[in-house]
Amino acid sequence: MALTLDTTIADLMKHPQAVALLDHYMPGFQSHPMFGMAQRVSLRTVASMSGGKITPEMLDKLGAKLAALG
């Protein structure tokens, strides 16, 4: 399964390399109070609800890095 910005957070969390990318680009993401609820949605959706904390530039970089994981 290819990992993309539309992959659910729960599915991303199954891949240690994807978790490392999230930790790098979004430190503290896993300890955020809404993390549990975010499991059901995609990274793109989380970004749209982040109030600008997850920027389009961050998404572009994450999307490219996720795609490179295969």
TAPEHU-V100402 format. One line per field, one symbol per residue. phi: phi as a letter, one per 30 degrees, with the letter a starting at -180 (. if undefined). A space follows every 10 residues. Layout:
BEGIN
phi->???
END
This chain:
BEGIN
phi->.dcbdcddee ddddcedddd dddddbeied cdeceedded cddddeddcd iidcdeddde ddeddddddi
END
